[in-house]
Amino acid sequence: YYSVNIPVEFLDNALKIAKREEDKSQLHYLIAMGLRYRGGDYESRMRVAEEFEASLKYGKTSEWYDDALYGYGEWMASTGDILVNDNGSFRQEVNYPKALELFKRITTEFRKGETRYYDQAKGQIETITTPQLAVGVSNVFLPGSEIQFYTNWRNLKKIDYAIYK
């Protein structure tokens, strides 16, 4: 959790002089986590996924591997890919397939007890794969006014609406 307070420039400089793969993996992870919580411009947001990927390339030989898998999975499930709009602005789009892949890697590459993220990853997998439906309104309505509602769903093939007075 301390990584969010370390300036990214400091971590970038440390990465330039790091010799050991373990150190490089840790620094890529710390950069990803720092950028993840800081937010910022398009380039900084794009770099989060790049840094997680760089940390993961060292595999299970790094003690930061499970941290990177879980942190990256959370990023994909909550923020996701950073996409550029036609007007040059950017938007975030959650990437559940990538998040699911990352969480499944934790449960297949580690046994329960080998990583502190095992149960959390199983919970995330269940959350992503379980059918979900939400219906809501954004306001209270006066009698006789036009009522609007919204729906949000995932993992459902079909939704039928029936609205009664």
C-alpha positions as CSV (number, residue, x, y, z in Angstrom):
1,Y,0.0,0.0,0.0
2,Y,3.0,2.3,0.4
3,S,3.6,2.4,-3.3
4,V,1.0,5.0,-3.9
5,N,3.1,7.5,-1.9
6,I,6.4,6.8,-3.8
7,P,6.8,9.2,-6.7
8,V,6.6,7.3,-10.0
9,E,9.7,9.2,-11.2
10,F,11.7,7.7,-8.3
11,L,10.5,4.2,-9.2
12,D,11.3,4.8,-12.9
13,N,14.9,5.7,-12.0
14,A,15.2,2.6,-9.7
15,L,13.9,0.5,-12.6
16,K,16.7,1.9,-14.9
17,I,19.4,0.7,-12.5
18,A,17.8,-2.6,-11.3
19,K,19.8,-5.6,-12.2
20,R,17.9,-8.5,-10.6
21,E,14.6,-9.8,-12.2
22,E,13.0,-9.9,-8.7
23,D,13.7,-6.1,-8.3
24,K,12.4,-5.3,-11.8
25,S,9.2,-7.3,-11.2
26,Q,8.6,-5.5,-7.9
27,L,9.3,-2.1,-9.4
28,H,6.9,-2.7,-12.4
29,Y,4.3,-3.8,-9.8
30,L,4.9,-0.7,-7.6
31,I,4.7,1.6,-10.7
32,A,1.4,0.0,-11.8
33,M,-0.1,0.3,-8.3
34,G,1.1,3.9,-7.9
35,L,-0.4,4.9,-11.3
36,R,-3.5,3.0,-10.6
37,Y,-4.4,5.0,-7.5
38,R,-3.1,8.4,-8.8
39,G,-5.2,8.5,-12.0
40,G,-4.0,11.2,-14.3
41,D,-3.8,11.7,-18.0
42,Y,-4.3,9.3,-20.8
43,E,-0.7,8.1,-21.0
44,S,-0.5,7.5,-17.2
45,R,-3.7,5.5,-17.3
46,M,-2.6,3.4,-20.3
47,R,0.7,2.7,-18.5
48,V,-1.0,0.9,-15.6
49,A,-1.8,-2.2,-17.8
50,E,1.7,-2.0,-19.4
51,E,3.4,-2.1,-16.0
52,F,1.3,-4.9,-14.7
53,E,2.1,-6.9,-17.9
54,A,5.8,-6.2,-17.4
55,S,5.6,-7.4,-13.8
56,L,3.9,-10.6,-14.8
57,K,6.5,-11.6,-17.4
58,Y,8.8,-12.8,-14.6
59,G,6.2,-15.4,-13.6
60,K,6.0,-17.3,-10.3
61,T,9.7,-16.9,-9.7
62,S,8.8,-13.4,-8.5
63,E,7.3,-13.0,-5.0
64,W,5.2,-10.1,-6.5
65,Y,3.6,-12.3,-9.2
66,D,0.4,-13.1,-7.3
67,D,0.1,-9.4,-6.2
68,A,0.4,-8.3,-9.8
69,L,-2.1,-10.9,-11.0
70,Y,-4.7,-9.8,-8.5
71,G,-4.0,-6.1,-8.8
72,Y,-4.2,-6.3,-12.6
73,G,-7.5,-8.3,-12.3
74,E,-9.0,-5.7,-10.1
75,W,-7.9,-3.0,-12.5
76,M,-9.6,-4.8,-15.4
77,A,-12.8,-5.5,-13.5
78,S,-13.2,-2.0,-12.2
79,T,-11.4,0.4,-14.7
80,G,-10.4,-1.8,-17.6
81,D,-9.0,-0.7,-20.9
82,I,-8.3,2.9,-21.6
83,L,-9.7,3.8,-25.1
84,V,-9.4,6.9,-27.1
85,N,-12.6,8.5,-28.5
86,D,-12.8,10.1,-31.9
87,N,-12.5,13.6,-30.4
88,G,-9.2,12.7,-28.7
89,S,-10.6,12.3,-25.2
90,F,-10.3,8.9,-23.5
91,R,-12.8,6.6,-21.8
92,Q,-12.4,3.6,-19.5
93,E,-14.2,0.4,-20.4
94,V,-14.1,-2.6,-18.0
95,N,-12.7,-5.8,-19.4
96,Y,-14.3,-8.7,-17.7
97,P,-12.8,-11.4,-20.0
98,K,-9.3,-10.2,-19.1
99,A,-10.1,-9.8,-15.4
100,L,-11.6,-13.4,-15.4
101,E,-8.4,-14.7,-17.1
102,L,-6.2,-13.1,-14.5
103,F,-8.3,-14.3,-11.5
104,K,-8.4,-17.8,-13.0
105,R,-4.6,-17.8,-13.2
106,I,-4.4,-17.3,-9.5
107,T,-6.7,-20.3,-8.8
108,T,-4.9,-22.5,-11.3
109,E,-1.3,-21.5,-10.7
110,F,-1.5,-21.5,-7.0
111,R,-3.1,-23.8,-4.4
112,K,-5.1,-22.5,-1.5
113,G,-2.7,-21.3,1.1
114,E,0.1,-20.5,-1.4
115,T,-1.3,-17.0,-2.0
116,R,-3.4,-14.6,0.1
117,Y,-5.5,-13.9,-3.0
118,Y,-6.8,-17.4,-3.6
119,D,-10.2,-16.9,-1.9
120,Q,-10.6,-13.4,-3.1
121,A,-9.9,-14.5,-6.7
122,K,-12.5,-17.2,-6.4
123,G,-15.0,-14.6,-5.2
124,Q,-14.1,-12.3,-8.1
125,I,-14.6,-15.2,-10.5
126,E,-18.0,-15.8,-9.0
127,T,-19.0,-12.1,-9.2
128,I,-17.9,-11.9,-12.8
129,T,-19.6,-15.1,-14.0
130,T,-22.9,-14.9,-12.0
131,P,-25.9,-13.5,-13.9
132,Q,-26.7,-10.0,-12.6
133,L,-29.6,-7.6,-13.3
134,A,-30.2,-4.2,-11.8
135,V,-33.2,-1.9,-12.4
136,G,-33.3,1.6,-11.1
137,V,-34.6,5.1,-11.4
138,S,-32.6,8.3,-11.1
139,N,-35.3,10.4,-9.5
140,V,-38.5,10.6,-7.7
141,F,-41.5,11.3,-9.9
142,L,-44.5,13.5,-9.6
143,P,-47.9,12.0,-10.3
144,G,-48.6,12.1,-14.1
145,S,-45.0,12.7,-15.0
146,E,-43.1,10.6,-17.5
147,I,-41.1,7.9,-15.7
148,Q,-37.7,6.7,-16.9
149,F,-35.8,3.7,-15.6
150,Y,-32.6,2.1,-16.5
151,T,-31.4,-1.5,-16.5
152,N,-27.9,-3.0,-16.3
153,W,-27.2,-6.7,-16.8
154,R,-24.5,-9.1,-17.3
155,N,-24.4,-12.9,-18.2
156,L,-28.1,-12.9,-19.2
157,K,-29.2,-13.9,-22.7
158,K,-32.7,-12.4,-22.5
159,I,-34.6,-10.0,-20.3
160,D,-38.4,-9.6,-20.4
161,Y,-40.0,-6.4,-19.1
162,A,-43.5,-6.1,-17.7
163,I,-44.5,-2.7,-16.3
164,Y,-47.7,-2.2,-14.4
165,K,-49.4,0.9,-13.1
